[in-house]
Amino acid sequence: MKINLILFFLLLSPYLFCQGETDQQLAQLYYAKGEFEKALTYYEKLYIADPSKFYFNRYLDCLEATDQRKEAEKLLKKQVAANRFDSEYKVRLGQFYEDGQEADKAQKIYSELITELAPDAGQVIQLYNAFKAKGRNDLALRTLETGRKLLKDTYPLHFQFAELYGTMGQTEKMIAEYLDLLDFYSSYYQTLQTVLSSQFELSAKESKEYEILKNALLERVQKKPNDTVYAEMLIWLFLQRKNFNAALTQVQALDKRLGEQGLRVLDVAKICVENRDYESARKGFKYVISLGEEKSYYYEAERALLNTRFLEVTTNRNFSAEELNATIQEYRATLARIGQKRSSVPLTIELSHILAFYANQSTEAIELLTKVLAITGLTDMQKAEIKMELGDIQVLHGDIWEASLLYMQIENTFKFEPIGNEAKYKNARIFYYDGEFNFAQSQLNVLKESTSKLIANDAMKLSLLITDNFGLDSNYQAMSWFANADLLIEQHQYTPAFALFDSIIKNFPYHSLGDEILLRKSKAMQQQGNWNEAVRYLDELLKYHREDILADDAVFQLGEIYELHLNNLEKASEFYKTILFDFKGSLYSEEARKRFRSIRGDMPEEDDMQ
């Protein structure tokens, strides 16, 4: 008999399971269609079988939707009795009375919930969340105020107060609560930074929240000078706004107070360099240097200051002769003091680059690098870096085959390293300059597979230039002139280079090199820091050659020039956006997306299209 019963239930259980599935599906179907009377029958059954919050809410919705208020009240009271410690059900009962125009009953429930609160943070937060979910910010605030009195300093509810004030649009109170949190838990400052940056656009020029937060922090720094957490928050805030000068003023004051020997100042100065605020960076590095040669970060700051000078000259290309000479003298004074040795190789390379490419002193640069190359104990990588710079200067100086020899030495030593691939690419350019297009092409074909994305892209561009334009006329004259002019630009001989470009246009008016010529002319202007003329040539390229292969190069370069040199972020963002929409397969897409986001913040979904 037992066996028969077991078999009966085993056979029946799939049916019962399927029946349960069917009830759930039908309930959901009728509820979604607004047929609450039909859904009611099924949700009642489901609730009786499983009195979970989900089925309770659906069952209650159906009762209310079908005007069965007495049954709904009965259900609510039953649920409240069964869940005495879940305040959400009592709040729902109060809402039920409010909806039924029984405000007195509702108010009684709400008051009891608040007055009967225990000094328990979990209970307070649960009730607060229940009121907040119902949009009852007034009751949520009363709950928090009562909870703060009960909990005292054990759990001051700062995050909850701040969240509620934010919902209510009371920004000053919200920020005050967040900052009060630091009085109790100063270690939370990084968490607080994450919260604030996610809630407010602090970098925006018209950010009201930025001004409120700044003023609140300044006030606390003055009132509580020994609480360094507020100074740290203020430094962080200034960095969000890229107000580097103000950040450095604060970080220097903090450094003196804590006796950190310039470590924090050094870090902020490096951030200034990354953001191309070289003036503020110099201020920071000079402060660290002023602390004395015996301090831990003196030499690092000294080298960083020189590197900042180097970046100013090579990146901005907007300097006077006096500024250039001052930079050179700073390098020479430092090298004279520390001597030529392994550790000074980077400084020597930077000085040589400035001498050759910006001060028209390539002979002295070559002599300097040749002497450094003879220092004993140099690593193979250091020798390669010196030879690479020496080769570049030899190209500038006019001795391209001496440069080729140096590049080949590097390639042979580092066949499978990025620096070896870079040397191979530069050597292929030597043969291109000399008109040996077939040999150059054979070297470039190998480099297209380079693990270095930058070298692979450069190799592909030069390879396409040769492929698309070599042999279009019977004597290869146009391509030879173009390669020669390209070399002249590398040698800063702009006038003869432009004369050759113009000869190509005059003698071969329909040659496909037209877009390449405009791009090279723009490059020449960029090398001289003549940004408006550079823009003019790029605009012309887009006007006449927008469908050609170099159009995305021109658009991206325009974005860079407007962003980094002409200080027009609006136009820069337009060009970066153009890359994303009009040149979706461009090699510049990823970088353009990063820069667009940096200027405008996170892009709307439609702007992030591939």
C-alpha positions as CSV (number, residue, x, y, z in Angstrom):
1,M,0.0,0.0,0.0
2,K,2.9,2.4,0.9
3,I,4.6,1.7,-2.4
4,N,1.3,2.5,-4.3
5,L,1.0,5.9,-2.4
6,I,4.6,6.8,-3.2
7,L,4.1,6.0,-6.9
8,F,0.9,8.0,-6.9
9,F,2.6,11.2,-5.5
10,L,5.6,10.7,-7.8
11,L,3.3,10.6,-10.8
12,L,1.2,13.6,-9.5
13,S,4.2,15.9,-8.6
14,P,5.1,16.9,-12.2
15,Y,1.4,17.8,-12.7
16,L,1.4,19.9,-9.6
17,F,4.6,21.6,-10.6
18,C,3.3,22.4,-14.0
19,Q,0.0,23.6,-12.5
20,G,2.1,26.0,-10.3
21,E,4.0,27.3,-13.3
22,T,0.7,27.8,-15.2
23,D,-0.8,29.8,-12.4
24,Q,2.2,32.0,-12.2
25,Q,2.2,32.6,-15.9
26,L,-1.5,33.3,-16.1
27,A,-1.3,35.7,-13.1
28,Q,1.6,37.6,-14.7
29,L,-0.3,37.7,-18.1
30,Y,-3.5,39.1,-16.6
31,Y,-1.7,41.5,-14.3
32,A,0.4,42.9,-17.2
33,K,-2.8,43.4,-19.3
34,G,-4.5,45.2,-16.4
35,E,-7.1,42.4,-16.0
36,F,-6.8,42.5,-12.2
37,E,-10.0,40.6,-11.4
38,K,-8.7,37.6,-13.4
39,A,-5.2,38.0,-11.9
40,L,-6.6,38.2,-8.4
41,T,-7.7,34.6,-8.3
42,Y,-4.3,33.3,-9.3
43,Y,-2.3,35.7,-7.0
44,E,-4.5,34.7,-4.1
45,K,-3.6,31.0,-4.6
46,L,0.1,31.8,-5.1
47,Y,0.2,34.0,-2.0
48,I,-1.4,31.3,0.1
49,A,1.2,28.8,-1.1
50,D,4.1,31.3,-0.8
51,P,3.4,34.5,1.3
52,S,6.5,36.2,0.0
53,K,6.8,40.0,-0.4
54,F,6.4,39.7,-4.2
55,Y,3.1,37.7,-4.2
56,F,1.8,39.9,-1.3
57,N,2.4,43.1,-3.3
58,R,0.7,41.7,-6.4
59,Y,-2.2,40.2,-4.4
60,L,-2.7,43.6,-2.6
61,D,-2.5,45.5,-5.9
62,C,-5.2,43.3,-7.4
63,L,-7.5,43.8,-4.3
64,E,-7.1,47.6,-4.4
65,A,-7.6,47.7,-8.2
66,T,-10.9,45.8,-7.9
67,D,-12.1,48.0,-5.0
68,Q,-11.9,45.3,-2.4
69,R,-10.7,47.6,0.3
70,K,-11.9,45.6,3.3
71,E,-10.1,42.5,2.0
72,A,-7.0,44.6,1.3
73,E,-7.0,46.1,4.8
74,K,-7.5,42.6,6.3
75,L,-4.5,41.3,4.2
76,L,-2.3,44.2,5.2
77,K,-3.0,43.8,8.9
78,K,-2.3,40.1,8.6
79,Q,1.0,40.8,6.9
80,V,2.0,43.4,9.5
81,A,1.2,40.9,12.3
82,A,3.3,38.2,10.7
83,N,6.2,40.5,10.1
84,R,6.4,42.7,13.2
85,F,10.0,43.8,12.6
86,D,9.6,44.7,8.9
87,S,8.5,48.4,8.9
88,E,7.8,48.4,5.2
89,Y,4.4,46.6,5.7
90,K,3.3,49.2,8.4
91,V,4.3,52.0,6.0
92,R,2.2,50.3,3.3
93,L,-0.7,50.1,5.7
94,G,-0.4,53.8,6.4
95,Q,-0.3,54.6,2.7
96,F,-3.4,52.4,2.3
97,Y,-5.3,54.6,4.8
98,E,-4.0,57.8,3.2
99,D,-5.2,56.7,-0.2
100,G,-8.6,56.0,1.4
101,Q,-8.8,59.5,2.9
102,E,-8.2,58.2,6.4
103,A,-5.3,60.5,7.2
104,D,-5.7,60.2,11.0
105,K,-5.2,56.5,10.9
106,A,-2.2,56.9,8.6
107,Q,-0.6,59.6,10.8
108,K,-1.0,57.4,13.9
109,I,0.8,54.5,12.2
110,Y,3.6,56.8,11.0
111,S,4.0,58.5,14.4
112,E,4.1,55.1,16.2
113,L,6.7,53.8,13.8
114,I,9.0,56.8,14.5
115,T,8.4,57.1,18.2
116,E,8.8,53.4,18.8
117,L,12.2,53.3,17.1
118,A,14.9,51.4,19.0
119,P,18.5,52.6,19.2
120,D,19.3,50.2,16.3
121,A,20.9,51.5,13.1
122,G,19.5,48.7,11.0
123,Q,15.9,49.4,12.2
124,V,16.3,53.2,11.6
125,I,17.7,52.8,8.1
126,Q,15.0,50.2,7.2
127,L,12.2,52.7,8.2
128,Y,14.0,55.5,6.5
129,N,14.2,53.5,3.3
130,A,10.6,52.5,3.5
131,F,9.4,56.2,3.8
132,K,11.9,57.3,1.1
133,A,10.6,54.6,-1.3
134,K,7.1,56.0,-0.9
135,G,8.3,59.5,-1.6
136,R,7.6,60.7,1.9
137,N,10.8,62.7,2.4
138,D,9.3,64.6,5.4
139,L,8.8,61.3,7.3
140,A,12.1,60.0,6.2
141,L,13.8,63.1,7.6
142,R,11.9,62.8,10.9
143,T,13.1,59.1,11.1
144,L,16.7,60.1,10.6
145,E,16.5,62.9,13.1
146,T,15.0,60.6,15.7
147,G,17.5,57.9,14.8
148,R,20.4,60.4,15.3
149,K,19.2,61.2,18.8
150,L,18.9,57.6,19.7
151,L,22.1,56.4,18.2
152,K,24.1,59.5,19.3
153,D,27.7,59.2,18.0
154,T,27.6,55.4,17.5
155,Y,26.2,55.7,14.0
156,P,25.5,59.3,13.0
157,L,23.7,58.4,9.7
158,H,25.7,60.9,7.6
159,F,25.3,59.0,4.4
160,Q,21.6,58.7,4.8
161,F,21.1,62.4,5.7
162,A,23.3,63.4,2.7
163,E,21.3,61.1,0.4
164,L,18.0,62.5,1.5
165,Y,19.2,66.2,1.3
166,G,20.4,65.4,-2.2
167,T,17.0,64.1,-3.1
168,M,15.4,67.2,-1.6
169,G,17.7,69.5,-3.6
170,Q,19.4,70.9,-0.4
171,T,22.9,70.7,-1.7
172,E,24.6,72.7,1.1
173,K,23.1,70.5,3.8
174,M,24.0,67.4,1.7
175,I,27.7,68.4,1.5
176,A,27.8,69.4,5.1
177,E,26.7,65.9,6.1
178,Y,29.3,64.3,3.9
179,L,32.0,66.5,5.4
180,D,30.8,65.8,8.9
181,L,31.3,62.2,8.2
182,L,35.1,62.9,8.0
183,D,35.0,64.1,11.7
184,F,34.1,60.5,12.7
185,Y,35.9,58.5,10.0
186,S,38.7,60.4,8.4
187,S,39.8,57.3,6.5
188,Y,36.6,57.6,4.4
189,Y,38.0,60.5,2.4
190,Q,38.7,58.4,-0.7
191,T,35.2,56.8,-0.6
192,L,33.8,60.3,-0.2
193,Q,35.8,61.5,-3.2
194,T,34.3,58.7,-5.3
195,V,30.7,59.5,-4.1
196,L,31.1,63.2,-4.8
197,S,32.6,62.8,-8.2
198,S,29.8,60.4,-9.2
199,Q,27.1,62.7,-8.0
200,F,28.4,66.1,-9.2
201,E,30.2,67.3,-12.4
202,L,32.9,69.0,-10.4
203,S,35.0,69.8,-13.5
204,A,32.3,71.8,-15.2
205,K,32.9,75.5,-15.3
206,E,29.3,76.4,-14.1
207,S,29.2,73.8,-11.3
208,K,27.3,75.2,-8.4
209,E,28.2,72.1,-6.4
210,Y,31.9,72.8,-6.9
211,E,31.6,76.2,-5.4
212,I,29.6,75.0,-2.4
213,L,32.0,72.2,-1.7
214,K,35.1,74.5,-2.2
215,N,33.7,77.1,0.2
216,A,32.8,74.4,2.8
217,L,36.2,72.9,2.6
218,L,38.0,76.3,2.9
219,E,36.0,77.1,5.9
220,R,36.8,73.8,7.6
221,V,40.5,74.1,6.7
222,Q,40.6,77.4,8.5
223,K,38.5,76.3,11.5
224,K,40.3,72.9,11.9
225,P,43.9,73.4,10.7
226,N,45.0,70.2,12.5
227,D,42.5,68.0,10.6
228,T,44.6,67.5,7.4
229,V,41.8,65.5,5.8
230,Y,40.0,68.7,4.8
231,A,43.2,70.0,3.2
232,E,43.6,66.7,1.3
233,M,40.0,67.0,0.1
234,L,40.5,70.5,-1.0
235,I,43.6,69.5,-3.0
236,W,41.6,66.7,-4.6
237,L,38.8,69.2,-5.5
238,F,41.2,71.7,-7.1
239,L,42.7,68.8,-9.2
240,Q,39.2,67.8,-10.4
241,R,38.8,71.3,-11.7
242,K,42.3,71.4,-13.0
243,N,43.0,74.4,-10.9
244,F,46.6,73.3,-10.5
245,N,48.0,76.5,-9.1
246,A,45.5,76.5,-6.2
247,A,46.2,72.8,-5.6
248,L,49.9,73.5,-5.4
249,T,49.4,76.3,-2.9
250,Q,47.4,73.9,-0.6
251,V,49.7,71.0,-1.0
252,Q,52.8,73.1,-0.2
253,A,51.1,74.3,3.0
254,L,50.2,70.7,3.9
255,D,53.8,69.6,3.1
256,K,55.2,72.2,5.5
257,R,52.7,71.2,8.2
258,L,53.5,67.4,7.9
259,G,57.2,67.7,7.1
260,E,56.9,65.4,4.0
261,Q,60.0,66.8,2.3
262,G,58.1,67.6,-0.8
263,L,56.7,64.1,-1.7
264,R,53.1,65.2,-2.1
265,V,54.1,68.4,-3.9
266,L,56.2,66.3,-6.3
267,D,53.2,64.1,-7.1
268,V,50.9,67.1,-7.8
269,A,53.6,68.7,-10.0
270,K,53.8,65.5,-12.1
271,I,50.0,65.7,-12.5
272,C,50.5,69.3,-13.8
273,V,53.0,68.0,-16.4
274,E,50.5,65.3,-17.5
275,N,47.9,68.1,-18.0
276,R,50.4,70.4,-19.8
277,D,50.3,73.0,-17.1
278,Y,54.0,73.5,-17.3
279,E,54.1,76.7,-15.4
280,S,52.4,75.2,-12.3
281,A,54.6,72.1,-12.6
282,R,57.8,74.2,-12.5
283,K,56.4,76.0,-9.4
284,G,56.0,72.6,-7.7
285,F,59.4,71.2,-8.7
286,K,61.2,74.4,-7.7
287,Y,59.5,74.2,-4.2
288,V,60.9,70.7,-3.7
289,I,64.4,71.8,-4.9
290,S,64.2,74.8,-2.5
291,L,64.0,72.4,0.4
292,G,67.7,71.6,0.0
293,E,70.0,69.1,-1.8
294,E,70.1,66.9,1.3
295,K,66.4,66.1,1.1
296,S,65.1,62.8,-0.3
297,Y,63.4,64.2,-3.5
298,Y,65.8,66.9,-4.5
299,Y,67.4,65.1,-7.5
300,E,64.1,63.7,-8.7
301,A,62.6,67.2,-8.7
302,E,65.7,68.6,-10.4
303,R,65.4,66.1,-13.3
304,A,61.6,66.6,-13.5
305,L,62.1,70.4,-13.7
306,L,64.5,70.0,-16.6
307,N,62.1,67.5,-18.3
308,T,59.3,70.0,-17.9
309,R,61.5,72.5,-19.7
310,F,62.1,70.0,-22.5
311,L,58.4,69.2,-22.9
312,E,57.6,72.9,-23.1
313,V,60.1,73.4,-25.9
314,T,59.2,70.3,-27.9
315,T,55.5,70.3,-27.3
316,N,54.3,73.9,-27.3
317,R,57.0,75.2,-29.7
318,N,56.1,78.6,-28.6
319,F,59.1,80.2,-26.9
320,S,61.4,83.1,-27.2
321,A,65.1,82.9,-27.8
322,E,65.7,84.0,-24.2
323,E,63.5,81.2,-22.8
324,L,65.3,78.7,-25.1
325,N,68.7,79.8,-23.9
326,A,67.6,79.7,-20.3
327,T,66.5,76.1,-20.7
328,I,69.8,75.1,-22.3
329,Q,71.8,76.8,-19.6
330,E,69.8,75.0,-16.9
331,Y,70.6,71.7,-18.5
332,R,74.3,72.6,-18.8
333,A,74.5,73.7,-15.2
334,T,73.0,70.5,-13.9
335,L,75.2,68.3,-16.1
336,A,78.3,70.2,-15.1
337,R,77.4,69.7,-11.4
338,I,76.5,66.0,-11.6
339,G,79.0,65.1,-14.4
340,Q,78.6,62.8,-17.4
341,K,77.7,59.3,-16.1
342,R,75.2,56.6,-16.7
343,S,72.5,58.3,-14.6
344,S,72.8,61.5,-16.5
345,V,72.2,59.9,-20.0
346,P,68.5,60.9,-20.2
347,L,69.4,64.6,-19.4
348,T,72.1,64.5,-22.1
349,I,69.8,63.1,-24.7
350,E,67.2,65.8,-23.9
351,L,69.7,68.6,-24.1
352,S,71.1,67.3,-27.4
353,H,67.6,67.2,-28.8
354,I,66.9,70.8,-27.9
355,L,70.3,71.9,-29.2
356,A,69.8,70.2,-32.6
357,F,66.1,70.6,-33.3
358,Y,65.3,73.9,-31.7
359,A,68.6,75.9,-31.2
360,N,70.2,75.1,-34.6
361,Q,73.3,73.6,-32.9
362,S,73.3,70.1,-34.4
363,T,77.1,70.0,-34.5
364,E,77.4,70.5,-30.8
365,A,74.6,68.0,-30.2
366,I,76.5,65.4,-32.2
367,E,79.7,66.0,-30.3
368,L,77.9,65.8,-27.0
369,L,76.2,62.5,-27.8
370,T,79.4,61.0,-29.2
371,K,81.3,61.7,-25.9
372,V,78.4,60.2,-23.9
373,L,78.5,57.1,-26.0
374,A,82.1,56.5,-24.9
375,I,81.1,56.4,-21.2
376,T,82.1,53.1,-19.7
377,G,79.4,50.9,-18.1
378,L,76.5,51.9,-20.3
379,T,73.8,49.3,-20.8
380,D,73.0,48.1,-24.3
381,M,69.6,49.9,-24.0
382,Q,71.3,53.2,-23.1
383,K,73.7,52.9,-26.0
384,A,70.7,52.2,-28.3
385,E,68.8,55.3,-27.0
386,I,71.9,57.5,-27.5
387,K,72.4,56.1,-31.0
388,M,68.7,56.7,-31.9
389,E,68.9,60.3,-31.0
390,L,72.3,60.6,-32.7
391,G,70.8,59.1,-35.9
392,D,67.9,61.5,-35.8
393,I,70.2,64.4,-35.5
394,Q,72.4,63.1,-38.3
395,V,69.3,63.1,-40.6
396,L,68.7,66.7,-39.5
397,H,72.4,67.5,-40.1
398,G,72.3,66.1,-43.6
399,D,74.3,62.9,-43.1
400,I,71.5,60.3,-43.8
401,W,73.9,57.4,-44.4
402,E,75.6,57.9,-41.1
403,A,72.2,57.8,-39.5
404,S,71.4,54.6,-41.4
405,L,74.5,53.0,-40.0
406,L,73.4,53.9,-36.4
407,Y,69.8,52.6,-37.0
408,M,71.1,49.3,-38.3
409,Q,73.3,48.9,-35.3
410,I,70.3,49.3,-33.0
411,E,68.2,47.0,-35.1
412,N,70.9,44.2,-35.0
413,T,71.2,44.5,-31.2
414,F,67.4,44.6,-30.6
415,K,65.9,42.6,-33.4
416,F,62.8,41.6,-31.5
417,E,62.3,44.7,-29.3
418,P,60.2,47.8,-29.9
419,I,63.4,50.0,-30.1
420,G,64.7,47.7,-32.8
421,N,61.5,48.0,-34.8
422,E,61.7,51.8,-34.5
423,A,65.2,51.8,-35.8
424,K,64.2,49.5,-38.7
425,Y,61.4,51.9,-39.6
426,K,63.7,55.0,-39.5
427,N,66.2,53.2,-41.7
428,A,63.5,52.3,-44.2
429,R,62.7,56.1,-44.3
430,I,66.3,56.8,-45.2
431,F,66.0,54.6,-48.3
432,Y,62.6,56.3,-49.1
433,Y,64.3,59.7,-48.8
434,D,67.0,58.6,-51.2
435,G,64.5,57.3,-53.8
436,E,65.1,53.6,-53.1
437,F,61.4,53.0,-53.0
438,N,61.4,49.2,-53.6
439,F,63.9,48.5,-50.9
440,A,62.1,50.8,-48.4
441,Q,58.8,49.0,-49.3
442,S,60.4,45.6,-48.5
443,Q,61.4,46.8,-45.0
444,L,58.0,48.4,-44.3
445,N,56.2,45.2,-45.3
446,V,57.9,43.4,-42.4
447,L,57.2,46.2,-40.0
448,K,53.5,46.1,-40.7
449,E,53.4,43.1,-38.4
450,S,55.3,44.8,-35.6
451,T,54.0,44.2,-32.1
452,S,54.3,48.0,-31.6
453,K,51.0,49.5,-32.8
454,L,52.6,52.9,-33.3
455,I,55.4,51.5,-35.5
456,A,53.0,49.2,-37.4
457,N,50.7,52.2,-38.2
458,D,53.6,54.4,-39.3
459,A,55.0,51.6,-41.5
460,M,51.6,51.1,-43.0
461,K,51.2,54.8,-43.8
462,L,54.5,55.1,-45.5
463,S,54.0,51.8,-47.4
464,L,50.6,53.1,-48.7
465,L,52.2,56.4,-49.7
466,I,54.8,54.5,-51.8
467,T,52.3,52.0,-53.2
468,D,49.7,54.6,-54.2
469,N,52.1,57.1,-55.8
470,F,55.2,55.4,-57.0
471,G,55.2,54.8,-60.8
472,L,52.2,56.9,-61.7
473,D,54.4,58.9,-64.1
474,S,57.0,57.4,-66.4
475,N,60.1,58.9,-64.8
476,Y,58.9,58.7,-61.1
477,Q,59.7,62.4,-60.9
478,A,56.8,63.5,-58.7
479,M,57.5,60.8,-56.1
480,S,61.2,61.6,-56.0
481,W,60.6,65.3,-55.5
482,F,58.1,64.5,-52.8
483,A,60.5,62.2,-50.9
484,N,63.2,64.8,-51.2
485,A,60.8,67.5,-49.9
486,D,59.9,65.2,-47.0
487,L,63.5,64.9,-46.1
488,L,63.9,68.7,-46.3
489,I,61.1,69.1,-43.8
490,E,62.8,66.7,-41.4
491,Q,65.9,68.9,-41.8
492,H,63.8,72.1,-41.1
493,Q,64.6,73.4,-44.6
494,Y,61.0,74.5,-45.2
495,T,61.5,77.0,-48.1
496,P,63.1,74.5,-50.5
497,A,60.7,71.8,-49.4
498,F,57.7,74.0,-50.2
499,A,59.3,74.9,-53.6
500,L,59.5,71.1,-54.4
501,F,55.9,70.6,-53.3
502,D,54.7,73.5,-55.5
503,S,56.7,72.1,-58.5
504,I,54.8,68.8,-58.1
505,I,51.5,70.7,-58.2
506,K,52.6,72.8,-61.2
507,N,54.0,69.9,-63.3
508,F,51.6,67.2,-62.2
509,P,48.4,69.0,-61.4
510,Y,46.3,65.9,-61.2
511,H,48.7,63.7,-59.3
512,S,47.4,61.8,-56.3
513,L,50.0,63.3,-54.0
514,G,47.8,66.4,-53.6
515,D,46.5,65.4,-50.1
516,E,49.9,64.3,-49.0
517,I,51.4,67.6,-49.9
518,L,48.9,69.5,-47.9
519,L,49.4,67.2,-44.9
520,R,53.2,67.7,-45.1
521,K,52.8,71.5,-45.3
522,S,50.7,71.4,-42.2
523,K,53.3,69.3,-40.5
524,A,56.0,71.9,-41.4
525,M,53.9,74.7,-39.8
526,Q,53.3,72.6,-36.7
527,Q,57.0,72.0,-36.3
528,Q,57.4,75.8,-36.3
529,G,54.6,76.4,-33.9
530,N,52.5,78.2,-36.6
531,W,49.3,76.6,-35.6
532,N,46.9,78.8,-37.6
533,E,48.7,78.1,-40.8
534,A,48.8,74.4,-40.0
535,V,45.0,74.5,-39.6
536,R,44.6,76.3,-42.9
537,Y,46.4,73.5,-44.8
538,L,44.4,70.8,-43.0
539,D,41.1,72.7,-43.8
540,E,42.2,72.8,-47.4
541,L,42.9,69.1,-47.4
542,L,39.4,68.3,-46.1
543,K,37.9,70.8,-48.6
544,Y,39.4,69.1,-51.7
545,H,40.2,65.6,-50.5
546,R,37.6,64.6,-47.9
547,E,37.1,61.2,-49.5
548,D,40.8,60.4,-49.7
549,I,42.7,58.2,-47.2
550,L,44.3,61.0,-45.3
551,A,41.0,62.8,-44.4
552,D,40.9,61.2,-40.9
553,D,44.5,62.2,-40.3
554,A,43.6,65.8,-41.0
555,V,40.5,65.7,-38.8
556,F,42.3,64.2,-35.9
557,Q,45.2,66.7,-36.2
558,L,42.7,69.5,-36.3
559,G,41.3,68.2,-33.0
560,E,44.7,68.0,-31.4
561,I,45.7,71.5,-32.5
562,Y,42.5,73.1,-31.3
563,E,42.7,71.2,-28.0
564,L,46.4,71.5,-27.2
565,H,47.5,74.7,-28.9
566,L,44.6,77.0,-29.8
567,N,42.6,76.4,-26.5
568,N,39.3,75.9,-28.3
569,L,37.9,72.8,-26.7
570,E,34.5,73.2,-28.4
571,K,36.0,72.9,-31.9
572,A,38.4,70.1,-30.7
573,S,35.5,68.0,-29.5
574,E,33.7,68.5,-32.8
575,F,36.6,67.1,-34.7
576,Y,37.0,64.2,-32.4
577,K,33.3,63.5,-32.7
578,T,33.7,63.6,-36.5
579,I,36.2,60.8,-36.3
580,L,33.7,58.7,-34.4
581,F,30.8,59.3,-36.8
582,D,32.3,59.9,-40.2
583,F,35.4,57.7,-40.0
584,K,34.3,54.7,-37.9
585,G,37.1,52.5,-39.1
586,S,39.8,55.0,-38.4
587,L,43.0,54.1,-36.5
588,Y,42.3,57.2,-34.5
589,S,38.8,56.1,-33.2
590,E,39.9,54.8,-29.8
591,E,42.1,57.9,-29.1
592,A,39.4,60.3,-30.4
593,R,36.8,58.7,-28.1
594,K,39.1,59.1,-25.1
595,R,39.7,62.8,-25.9
596,F,36.1,63.5,-26.6
597,R,35.2,62.0,-23.2
598,S,37.9,64.0,-21.5
599,I,36.5,67.2,-22.9
600,R,32.8,66.6,-22.7
601,G,32.6,63.9,-20.0
602,D,30.9,60.5,-20.8
603,M,29.4,60.5,-24.2
604,P,25.7,59.9,-24.8
605,E,25.0,56.4,-26.1
606,E,24.6,57.5,-29.7
607,D,28.1,59.1,-29.6
608,D,29.8,55.9,-28.5
609,M,28.9,54.1,-31.7
610,Q,31.5,52.0,-33.4
